Amino acid sequence: TKIAQPYRCRRSFLSVGIWDETSRTIEIVHQHRSAAKFFVFMGTNKQSKVFLHPEEALFMMQCSVLQVTLPNGDASARIPLSFAEAY
């Protein structure tokens, strides 16, 4: 029965990234310290911003340390992507 329950994690422990359609990467807008070990080896730094490839973002989403959203005008109205939408 425990396996059938959906996995939940605290939003306060997540790093946040926004999908950038032009470069086809995820721009990290908030890095949480729980994901610091991932950002040492993953992503590229451009103009003091971190960008992840889609494969790296999917891995971090599966590890429950990253939340990816689509770009939207209002930062508080962004809706996170599910695994299926991210794939």
C-alpha positions in Angstrom: 0.0 0.0 0.0 2.9 2.4 0.6 4.2 1.9 -2.9 0.8 2.9 -4.3 0.8 6.3 -2.6 2.2 9.2 -4.6 5.6 10.5 -3.6 5.5 13.9 -2.0 8.4 16.3 -1.0 8.5 19.7 0.5 8.5 22.5 -2.0 10.8 24.5 0.2 13.5 21.8 -0.5 13.3 22.1 -4.2 15.4 24.0 -6.7 13.3 25.8 -9.4 14.0 25.9 -13.1 12.2 27.4 -16.1 12.1 25.8 -19.5 13.7 28.0 -22.1 12.3 27.2 -25.6 14.9 29.1 -27.6 17.9 27.3 -26.1 16.0 24.1 -25.2 17.5 24.1 -21.7 16.2 24.7 -18.2 17.3 27.9 -16.6 17.8 27.5 -12.8 16.2 30.5 -11.0 16.5 29.2 -7.5 19.1 26.8 -6.1 18.4 25.0 -2.9 21.3 23.8 -0.8 20.0 20.2 -0.9 20.8 20.2 -4.7 24.2 21.8 -4.4 26.0 18.5 -5.1 24.1 18.1 -8.4 25.1 21.5 -9.7 28.8 20.8 -9.1 28.7 18.2 -12.0 25.6 19.1 -14.0 24.6 22.1 -16.0 26.6 24.9 -17.7 27.2 28.4 -16.4 26.5 31.2 -18.8 26.5 34.9 -17.7 26.4 33.8 -14.0 23.3 31.7 -14.7 23.0 27.9 -14.5 21.4 26.0 -17.4 20.6 22.3 -17.4 20.1 20.0 -20.4 16.7 18.2 -20.4 18.2 14.9 -19.4 19.9 16.4 -16.4 16.7 18.1 -15.4 14.7 14.9 -15.6 17.2 13.1 -13.5 17.0 15.8 -10.8 13.2 15.7 -11.0 13.3 12.0 -10.3 15.6 12.6 -7.3 13.0 15.1 -6.0 15.4 18.1 -5.9 14.2 20.1 -8.9 10.8 21.6 -10.0 10.6 22.7 -13.7 8.0 25.2 -14.8 7.0 26.7 -18.1 7.7 30.4 -18.6 4.9 32.7 -17.5 4.6 36.4 -16.9 3.9 36.1 -13.2 6.4 34.1 -11.1 3.8 33.1 -8.5 1.4 31.7 -11.2 3.8 29.2 -12.7 2.6 25.7 -12.8 5.1 22.9 -12.3 5.6 20.2 -15.0 4.8 16.6 -14.1 7.1 13.8 -15.1 4.9 12.9 -18.1 4.9 16.5 -19.3 8.6 16.8 -18.8 9.3 13.7 -20.9 
